[in-house]
């Protein structure tokens, strides 16, 4: 009897120590028998619920935890779940519940111990993070839509500048043609008058024939030039508006694009030289390639030659290896500082915002070369030493077949 009483006293002392420990932690702790009936809760439980022991439903977890608690009781396995508990202030708060079985030395479950951790702050943080994420995604989507709109506007603006340049250039041959036609009309009236009066001389007829010959040659030259400009521009514009891939000769296409670009050259001081290797068959996107050359050209005109500075722009096209072509675009203008070079391809970066530049020209070049055409781009530049852009493009665009 003495040994049994000593064991009972030790057990009660151990229980008091456990209860003291359980009351000292900030979690809600409870214990249940092997069938899941609660028989003890720590002091924090009563502080949270505001209810005395007698009002605690011994089998309340069957309702709160549902089928998972029943399965855990049957299998003797641990359980982790989230539930909401009503506090004494009448508010429900989320808790993370963990329940583990207590086993005797023989492995038989003789009880359960459970804890409830208040996760209100974590849930609140998750909601705030989710709202911030949704807001950031919405802002990013708006930014992408705005950027796409600006890129399309930049493309249209570049095409508009080319239209204006070509229209101005066409005025020259058309003006010459009108002058020649007007002169020939005047000479025809004089000749008709002399014939009507019977005073026509051999010398006058000879002079009229020579004027007709010279005028016809000038008209043919001027109109051929105008027709060539219009044809080149029509091809470039058609390619630019057509995003479909097709087979083409890279040299011929480069020459056509260059013909459309030359009218946009400043009237004095800047020249454009084109050197193309013949027979470079491509299966790619001619419109995208023309957009790249146009943007590089317009960027040089806008930035490389300030204050009417004279200079030269050159485009060289050649094969490199068996499957690639190389396009080297250079100018001998003012070049870029290291800081400008570092940001050159960033969207919306420009050194001439005050002049209406959007900072999308080179960004479009980089995006089209790397994404659309499947190529690589390298930029070398130094202040006062010009700029060199090297494009390496596959003869066959990604996802297409060999040109026939």
Kinemage of the C-alpha trace (Angstrom):
@kinemage 1
@onewidth
@group {chain A} dominant
@subgroup {mainchain}
@vectorlist {calphas} color= white
{ca unk a 1} P 0.000 0.000 0.000
{ca unk a 2} L 2.885 2.345 0.832
{ca unk a 3} L 4.456 1.736 -2.592
{ca unk a 4} L 1.132 2.312 -4.363
{ca unk a 5} L 0.525 5.558 -2.487
{ca unk a 6} L 4.033 6.668 -3.320
{ca unk a 7} L 3.391 5.973 -7.019
{ca unk a 8} L 0.054 7.802 -6.898
{ca unk a 9} L 1.696 10.797 -5.256
{ca unk a 10} L 4.438 10.812 -7.890
{ca unk a 11} L 1.814 10.629 -10.632
{ca unk a 12} L -0.140 13.552 -9.174
{ca unk a 13} L 3.068 15.545 -8.850
{ca unk a 14} L 3.890 14.804 -12.462
{ca unk a 15} L 0.400 15.892 -13.527
{ca unk a 16} L 0.715 19.132 -11.550
{ca unk a 17} L 4.052 19.815 -13.260
{ca unk a 18} L 2.519 19.123 -16.656
{ca unk a 19} L -0.478 21.341 -15.945
{ca unk a 20} L 1.811 24.109 -14.744
{ca unk a 21} L 3.879 23.805 -17.895
{ca unk a 22} L 0.765 23.703 -20.120
{ca unk a 23} L -0.635 26.792 -18.403
{ca unk a 24} L 2.613 28.692 -18.993
{ca unk a 25} L 2.627 28.436 -22.791
{ca unk a 26} L 0.523 30.865 -24.863
{ca unk a 27} L -1.379 28.142 -26.721
{ca unk a 28} L -4.730 26.549 -25.956
{ca unk a 29} L -3.986 23.029 -24.672
{ca unk a 30} L -6.390 20.195 -23.921
{ca unk a 31} L -6.313 16.520 -23.104
{ca unk a 32} L -8.778 13.766 -23.930
{ca unk a 33} L -9.168 10.090 -23.082
{ca unk a 34} L -8.713 7.253 -25.562
{ca unk a 35} L -12.243 7.776 -26.921
{ca unk a 36} L -11.648 11.495 -27.523
{ca unk a 37} L -13.644 12.844 -24.569
{ca unk a 38} L -11.982 15.997 -23.198
{ca unk a 39} L -11.210 15.935 -19.513
{ca unk a 40} L -8.744 18.800 -19.089
{ca unk a 41} L -7.991 22.224 -20.652
{ca unk a 42} L -5.311 24.720 -19.700
{ca unk a 43} L -6.021 28.158 -18.262
{ca unk a 44} L -5.572 29.915 -21.633
{ca unk a 45} L -8.590 28.027 -22.930
{ca unk a 46} L -10.811 29.555 -20.261
{ca unk a 47} L -9.255 32.977 -20.794
{ca unk a 48} L -10.063 32.799 -24.504
{ca unk a 49} L -13.564 31.326 -24.323
{ca unk a 50} L -14.636 32.873 -21.011
{ca unk a 51} L -16.441 29.638 -20.113
{ca unk a 52} L -15.903 27.509 -16.988
{ca unk a 53} L -15.021 23.840 -17.100
{ca unk a 54} L -18.573 22.637 -16.685
{ca unk a 55} L -19.669 24.266 -19.917
{ca unk a 56} L -17.086 22.506 -22.096
{ca unk a 57} L -18.591 19.814 -24.321
{ca unk a 58} L -16.455 16.723 -23.872
{ca unk a 59} L -17.157 15.528 -27.382
{ca unk a 60} L -17.097 18.962 -29.040
{ca unk a 61} L -14.154 18.094 -31.298
{ca unk a 62} L -16.290 15.538 -33.102
{ca unk a 63} L -18.282 18.483 -34.419
{ca unk a 64} L -15.387 20.901 -34.956
{ca unk a 65} L -12.906 18.510 -36.575
{ca unk a 66} L -15.456 16.317 -38.318
{ca unk a 67} L -14.597 13.051 -40.053
{ca unk a 68} L -10.833 13.597 -39.804
{ca unk a 69} L -11.016 13.461 -35.984
{ca unk a 70} L -13.096 10.286 -36.134
{ca unk a 71} L -10.550 8.721 -38.514
{ca unk a 72} L -7.667 9.796 -36.263
{ca unk a 73} L -9.377 8.210 -33.218
{ca unk a 74} L -9.936 4.975 -35.121
{ca unk a 75} L -6.418 4.772 -36.563
{ca unk a 76} L -4.547 6.259 -33.595
{ca unk a 77} L -2.735 8.747 -35.835
{ca unk a 78} L -1.840 12.401 -35.364
{ca unk a 79} L -4.027 15.118 -36.821
{ca unk a 80} L -3.417 18.667 -38.012
{ca unk a 81} L -6.206 20.949 -39.152
{ca unk a 82} L -7.454 24.533 -39.200
{ca unk a 83} L -10.654 25.557 -37.455
{ca unk a 84} L -12.402 28.636 -36.095
{ca unk a 85} L -13.037 29.071 -32.372
{ca unk a 86} L -15.487 31.476 -30.785
{ca unk a 87} L -13.888 33.833 -28.261
{ca unk a 88} L -15.481 35.523 -25.279
{ca unk a 89} L -15.742 38.736 -27.338
{ca unk a 90} L -18.137 36.981 -29.713
{ca unk a 91} L -15.594 36.846 -32.590
{ca unk a 92} L -14.402 33.733 -34.373
{ca unk a 93} L -10.652 33.453 -34.913
{ca unk a 94} L -8.680 30.940 -36.990
{ca unk a 95} L -6.558 28.377 -35.127
{ca unk a 96} L -4.125 25.713 -36.254
{ca unk a 97} L -4.962 22.529 -34.345
{ca unk a 98} L -2.480 19.702 -33.757
{ca unk a 99} L -3.564 16.517 -31.989
{ca unk a 100} L -1.197 13.623 -31.116
{ca unk a 101} L -1.980 10.287 -29.450
{ca unk a 102} L -0.498 9.323 -26.066
{ca unk a 103} L 0.663 5.703 -25.896
{ca unk a 104} L 1.646 3.406 -23.066
{ca unk a 105} L 4.835 1.291 -23.192
{ca unk a 106} L 2.910 -1.345 -25.113
{ca unk a 107} L 1.945 1.155 -27.851
{ca unk a 108} L -1.714 1.300 -26.902
{ca unk a 109} L -3.366 4.735 -27.134
{ca unk a 110} L -4.568 5.786 -23.709
{ca unk a 111} L -5.293 9.438 -24.450
{ca unk a 112} L -4.827 12.476 -26.658
{ca unk a 113} L -3.221 15.880 -26.268
{ca unk a 114} L -4.098 18.791 -28.521
{ca unk a 115} L -2.954 22.377 -29.030
{ca unk a 116} L -4.583 25.373 -30.710
{ca unk a 117} L -2.317 28.113 -32.131
{ca unk a 118} L -3.938 31.433 -32.991
{ca unk a 119} L -3.060 32.163 -36.649
{ca unk a 120} L -5.091 35.352 -37.032
{ca unk a 121} L -2.000 37.451 -37.762
{ca unk a 122} L -0.711 34.923 -40.270
{ca unk a 123} L -4.050 34.851 -42.059
{ca unk a 124} L -4.172 38.637 -42.063
{ca unk a 125} L -0.660 38.784 -43.497
{ca unk a 126} L -1.596 36.231 -46.161
{ca unk a 127} L -4.611 38.323 -47.158
{ca unk a 128} L -2.478 41.458 -47.335
{ca unk a 129} L 0.157 39.643 -49.393
{ca unk a 130} L -2.568 38.286 -51.692
{ca unk a 131} L -4.083 41.756 -52.129
{ca unk a 132} L -0.639 43.242 -52.771
{ca unk a 133} L 0.091 40.469 -55.279
{ca unk a 134} L -3.211 41.052 -57.077
{ca unk a 135} L -2.560 44.796 -57.157
{ca unk a 136} L 0.976 44.257 -58.463
{ca unk a 137} L -0.253 41.868 -61.173
{ca unk a 138} L -2.931 44.355 -62.207
{ca unk a 139} L -0.362 47.155 -62.337
{ca unk a 140} L 2.010 44.944 -64.358
{ca unk a 141} L -0.776 44.087 -66.792
{ca unk a 142} L -1.613 47.766 -67.190
{ca unk a 143} L 2.076 48.528 -67.737
{ca unk a 144} L 2.347 45.838 -70.399
{ca unk a 145} L -0.757 47.103 -72.160
{ca unk a 146} L 0.578 50.658 -72.026
{ca unk a 147} L 3.974 49.533 -73.285
{ca unk a 148} L 2.396 47.586 -76.164
{ca unk a 149} L 0.324 50.636 -77.089
{ca unk a 150} L 3.400 52.850 -77.051
{ca unk a 151} L 5.354 50.330 -79.111
{ca unk a 152} L 2.605 50.250 -81.725
{ca unk a 153} L 2.508 54.052 -81.691
{ca unk a 154} L 6.281 54.135 -82.154
{ca unk a 155} L 6.039 51.769 -85.121
{ca unk a 156} L 3.368 53.923 -86.727
{ca unk a 157} L 5.395 57.067 -86.010
{ca unk a 158} L 8.468 55.547 -87.681
{ca unk a 159} L 6.406 54.577 -90.708
{ca unk a 160} L 4.910 58.077 -90.742
{ca unk a 161} L 8.359 59.654 -90.792
{ca unk a 162} L 9.300 57.438 -93.731
{ca unk a 163} L 6.116 58.397 -95.564
{ca unk a 164} L 6.927 62.061 -95.081
{ca unk a 165} L 10.498 61.540 -96.256
{ca unk a 166} L 9.478 59.565 -99.326
{ca unk a 167} L 6.775 62.117 -100.194
{ca unk a 168} L 9.331 64.908 -99.965
{ca unk a 169} L 11.806 62.965 -102.085
{ca unk a 170} L 9.197 62.195 -104.746
{ca unk a 171} L 8.463 65.902 -105.047
{ca unk a 172} L 11.865 66.443 -106.696
{ca unk a 173} L 11.417 64.194 -109.765
{ca unk a 174} L 7.766 65.157 -110.067
{ca unk a 175} L 8.675 68.851 -109.914
{ca unk a 176} L 11.312 68.346 -112.598
{ca unk a 177} L 8.784 66.466 -114.739
{ca unk a 178} L 6.239 69.270 -114.430
{ca unk a 179} L 8.864 71.856 -115.423
{ca unk a 180} L 9.877 69.843 -118.501
{ca unk a 181} L 6.254 69.287 -119.527
{ca unk a 182} L 5.504 72.978 -119.134
{ca unk a 183} L 8.534 73.906 -121.257
{ca unk a 184} L 7.588 71.410 -123.973
{ca unk a 185} L 4.034 72.726 -124.000
{ca unk a 186} L 5.326 76.280 -124.532
{ca unk a 187} L 7.625 75.186 -127.351
{ca unk a 188} L 4.751 73.272 -128.981
{ca unk a 189} L 2.579 76.410 -128.948
{ca unk a 190} L 5.380 78.445 -130.567
{ca unk a 191} L 5.888 75.794 -133.243
{ca unk a 192} L 2.166 75.618 -133.961
{ca unk a 193} L 1.999 79.415 -134.257
{ca unk a 194} L 4.897 79.545 -136.758
{ca unk a 195} L 3.282 76.762 -138.812
{ca unk a 196} L -0.031 78.648 -138.875
{ca unk a 197} L 1.695 81.866 -140.042
{ca unk a 198} L 3.834 80.058 -142.599
{ca unk a 199} L 7.051 81.271 -140.968
{ca unk a 200} L 8.328 77.893 -139.757
{ca unk a 201} L 12.096 77.552 -140.311
{ca unk a 202} L 14.268 74.452 -140.462
{ca unk a 203} L 16.265 75.714 -137.482
{ca unk a 204} L 13.099 76.123 -135.389
{ca unk a 205} L 11.966 72.595 -136.249
{ca unk a 206} L 15.414 71.214 -135.439
{ca unk a 207} L 15.441 73.078 -132.113
{ca unk a 208} L 11.982 71.720 -131.262
{ca unk a 209} L 13.021 68.114 -132.045
{ca unk a 210} L 16.105 68.439 -129.823
{ca unk a 211} L 13.964 69.905 -127.016
{ca unk a 212} L 11.547 66.973 -127.365
{ca unk a 213} L 14.456 64.498 -127.190
{ca unk a 214} L 16.061 66.125 -124.136
{ca unk a 215} L 12.723 66.640 -122.402
{ca unk a 216} L 11.695 63.026 -122.956
{ca unk a 217} L 14.988 61.799 -121.485
{ca unk a 218} L 14.531 64.027 -118.424
{ca unk a 219} L 10.925 62.929 -118.035
{ca unk a 220} L 11.859 59.259 -118.267
{ca unk a 221} L 14.680 59.666 -115.750
{ca unk a 222} L 12.548 61.605 -113.249
{ca unk a 223} L 9.499 59.358 -113.528
{ca unk a 224} L 11.610 56.200 -113.245
{ca unk a 225} L 13.142 57.600 -110.065
{ca unk a 226} L 9.714 58.411 -108.661
{ca unk a 227} L 8.379 54.970 -109.630
{ca unk a 228} L 11.407 53.293 -108.012
{ca unk a 229} L 10.882 55.206 -104.777
{ca unk a 230} L 7.192 54.341 -104.711
{ca unk a 231} L 7.851 50.662 -105.456
{ca unk a 232} L 10.511 50.377 -102.748
{ca unk a 233} L 8.327 52.095 -100.237
{ca unk a 234} L 5.318 49.941 -101.134
{ca unk a 235} L 7.379 46.792 -100.605
{ca unk a 236} L 8.783 47.990 -97.277
{ca unk a 237} L 5.362 49.141 -96.071
{ca unk a 238} L 3.761 45.884 -97.188
{ca unk a 239} L 6.387 43.816 -95.378
{ca unk a 240} L 6.042 45.923 -92.275
{ca unk a 241} L 2.296 45.503 -92.182
{ca unk a 242} L 2.528 41.783 -92.880
{ca unk a 243} L 3.800 39.706 -89.958
{ca unk a 244} L 3.807 36.433 -91.948
{ca unk a 245} L 7.086 34.733 -92.715
{ca unk a 246} L 8.235 34.193 -96.283
{ca unk a 247} L 11.369 33.388 -98.238
{ca unk a 248} L 13.336 36.363 -99.550
{ca unk a 249} L 16.790 37.544 -100.580
{ca unk a 250} L 18.308 39.457 -97.675
{ca unk a 251} L 20.415 41.692 -99.887
{ca unk a 252} L 17.485 42.736 -102.082
{ca unk a 253} L 15.303 43.412 -99.036
{ca unk a 254} L 18.037 45.485 -97.386
{ca unk a 255} L 18.400 47.580 -100.534
{ca unk a 256} L 14.647 48.135 -100.665
{ca unk a 257} L 14.562 49.243 -97.035
{ca unk a 258} L 17.546 51.529 -97.616
{ca unk a 259} L 15.785 53.138 -100.591
{ca unk a 260} L 12.914 54.014 -98.298
{ca unk a 261} L 15.286 55.339 -95.638
{ca unk a 262} L 17.410 57.654 -97.774
{ca unk a 263} L 14.729 60.344 -98.121
{ca unk a 264} L 14.821 60.711 -94.311
{ca unk a 265} L 18.529 61.632 -94.364
{ca unk a 266} L 19.359 65.193 -93.389
{ca unk a 267} L 19.761 67.399 -96.456
{ca unk a 268} L 23.442 68.022 -95.821
{ca unk a 269} L 26.227 66.052 -94.238
{ca unk a 270} L 24.957 62.510 -93.545
{ca unk a 271} L 25.221 59.701 -96.094
{ca unk a 272} L 23.978 56.104 -96.130
{ca unk a 273} L 26.132 53.347 -97.664
{ca unk a 274} L 24.836 49.803 -98.158
{ca unk a 275} L 27.009 46.772 -98.956
{ca unk a 276} L 25.087 43.508 -99.358
{ca unk a 277} L 26.295 40.045 -100.257
{ca unk a 278} L 24.060 38.555 -102.927
{ca unk a 279} L 22.310 35.210 -102.805
{ca unk a 280} L 21.498 35.179 -99.072
{ca unk a 281} L 18.187 33.307 -99.009
{ca unk a 282} L 16.206 33.683 -95.805
{ca unk a 283} L 13.031 32.105 -94.454
{ca unk a 284} L 12.038 34.660 -91.875
{ca unk a 285} L 9.951 37.765 -91.212
{ca unk a 286} L 10.850 40.551 -93.662
{ca unk a 287} L 8.589 43.077 -91.967
{ca unk a 288} L 10.300 42.586 -88.619
{ca unk a 289} L 13.732 42.845 -90.239
{ca unk a 290} L 12.730 46.090 -91.960
{ca unk a 291} L 11.473 47.438 -88.634
{ca unk a 292} L 14.870 46.710 -87.045
{ca unk a 293} L 16.811 48.545 -89.775
{ca unk a 294} L 14.362 51.459 -89.694
{ca unk a 295} L 14.646 51.899 -85.932
{ca unk a 296} L 18.458 51.688 -85.993
{ca unk a 297} L 18.574 54.244 -88.793
{ca unk a 298} L 16.154 56.685 -87.164
{ca unk a 299} L 17.965 56.331 -83.832
{ca unk a 300} L 21.262 57.289 -85.495
{ca unk a 301} L 19.685 60.255 -87.286
{ca unk a 302} L 18.132 61.476 -84.029
{ca unk a 303} L 21.087 60.985 -81.685
{ca unk a 304} L 24.394 60.370 -83.476
{ca unk a 305} L 24.725 63.646 -85.379
{ca unk a 306} L 23.699 66.581 -83.172
{ca unk a 307} L 23.673 70.185 -84.372
{ca unk a 308} L 23.954 69.354 -88.074
{ca unk a 309} L 27.147 67.314 -87.652
{ca unk a 310} L 28.322 65.580 -90.832
{ca unk a 311} L 28.766 61.834 -90.840
{ca unk a 312} L 28.179 58.453 -92.372
{ca unk a 313} L 25.827 55.551 -91.737
{ca unk a 314} L 26.742 52.158 -93.188
{ca unk a 315} L 24.929 48.812 -93.430
{ca unk a 316} L 26.895 45.682 -94.326
{ca unk a 317} L 25.202 42.328 -94.902
{ca unk a 318} L 27.095 39.038 -95.249
{ca unk a 319} L 26.928 35.341 -94.405
{ca unk a 320} L 28.562 34.043 -91.243
{ca unk a 321} L 28.851 30.292 -90.935
{ca unk a 322} L 26.533 27.882 -92.710
{ca unk a 323} L 23.270 28.859 -91.047
{ca unk a 324} L 23.524 32.525 -90.035
{ca unk a 325} L 23.807 35.967 -91.549
{ca unk a 326} L 25.461 39.041 -90.096
{ca unk a 327} L 24.197 42.600 -90.396
{ca unk a 328} L 26.579 45.298 -89.170
{ca unk a 329} L 25.052 48.739 -88.722
{ca unk a 330} L 27.560 51.513 -87.988
{ca unk a 331} L 27.696 55.266 -87.736
{ca unk a 332} L 30.636 57.582 -87.052
{ca unk a 333} L 28.616 59.918 -84.872
{ca unk a 334} L 29.043 61.074 -81.293
{ca unk a 335} L 28.725 57.605 -79.701
{ca unk a 336} L 27.350 56.804 -76.239
{ca unk a 337} L 28.666 57.163 -72.720
{ca unk a 338} L 29.004 53.950 -70.658
{ca unk a 339} L 25.905 54.881 -68.643
{ca unk a 340} L 23.813 55.445 -71.793
{ca unk a 341} L 25.205 52.240 -73.336
{ca unk a 342} L 24.156 50.278 -70.246
{ca unk a 343} L 20.538 51.482 -70.547
{ca unk a 344} L 20.299 51.696 -74.339
{ca unk a 345} L 17.884 48.776 -74.741
{ca unk a 346} L 15.791 49.486 -71.654
{ca unk a 347} L 12.164 50.397 -72.424
{ca unk a 348} L 11.359 54.118 -72.152
{ca unk a 349} L 15.005 55.163 -71.710
{ca unk a 350} L 15.928 58.179 -73.846
{ca unk a 351} L 18.295 61.108 -73.619
{ca unk a 352} L 15.889 63.347 -75.573
{ca unk a 353} L 12.594 63.089 -73.757
{ca unk a 354} L 12.201 66.869 -74.156
{ca unk a 355} L 12.184 66.432 -77.935
{ca unk a 356} L 9.323 63.943 -77.887
{ca unk a 357} L 11.379 60.721 -77.996
{ca unk a 358} L 9.695 57.736 -76.314
{ca unk a 359} L 12.769 55.624 -75.583
{ca unk a 360} L 11.298 52.578 -77.336
{ca unk a 361} L 13.253 52.508 -80.615
{ca unk a 362} L 16.191 50.341 -79.465
{ca unk a 363} L 13.980 48.373 -77.084
{ca unk a 364} L 11.888 47.344 -80.085
{ca unk a 365} L 15.085 46.418 -81.955
{ca unk a 366} L 16.261 44.166 -79.115
{ca unk a 367} L 12.852 42.521 -78.669
{ca unk a 368} L 12.357 41.861 -82.384
{ca unk a 369} L 15.890 40.516 -82.930
{ca unk a 370} L 15.915 38.174 -79.929
{ca unk a 371} L 12.278 37.090 -79.826
{ca unk a 372} L 10.807 37.375 -83.327
{ca unk a 373} L 13.875 36.721 -85.487
{ca unk a 374} L 15.656 34.380 -83.049
{ca unk a 375} L 18.968 36.215 -83.325
{ca unk a 376} L 21.613 37.911 -81.206
{ca unk a 377} L 22.610 41.548 -80.874
{ca unk a 378} L 25.854 43.202 -79.818
{ca unk a 379} L 26.350 46.943 -79.288
{ca unk a 380} L 29.769 48.609 -79.183
{ca unk a 381} L 30.136 52.337 -78.741
{ca unk a 382} L 32.386 54.958 -77.193
{ca unk a 383} L 31.978 58.718 -76.804
{ca unk a 384} L 33.255 60.410 -79.951
{ca unk a 385} L 33.958 57.117 -81.751
{ca unk a 386} L 30.568 56.243 -83.208
{ca unk a 387} L 28.345 53.212 -82.711
{ca unk a 388} L 28.460 49.668 -84.074
{ca unk a 389} L 25.491 47.299 -83.847
{ca unk a 390} L 26.083 43.702 -84.905
{ca unk a 391} L 23.057 41.512 -85.623
{ca unk a 392} L 23.451 37.765 -86.057
{ca unk a 393} L 20.286 36.184 -87.464
{ca unk a 394} L 19.524 32.592 -88.439
{ca unk a 395} L 18.719 32.087 -92.097
{ca unk a 396} L 15.716 30.078 -90.958
{ca unk a 397} L 13.644 31.753 -88.244
{ca unk a 398} L 12.836 29.579 -85.212
{ca unk a 399} L 9.965 27.206 -85.869
{ca unk a 400} L 10.118 27.545 -89.686
{ca unk a 401} L 11.442 25.390 -92.519
{ca unk a 402} L 14.342 25.807 -94.892
{ca unk a 403} L 13.783 28.295 -97.760
{ca unk a 404} L 13.107 26.633 -101.074
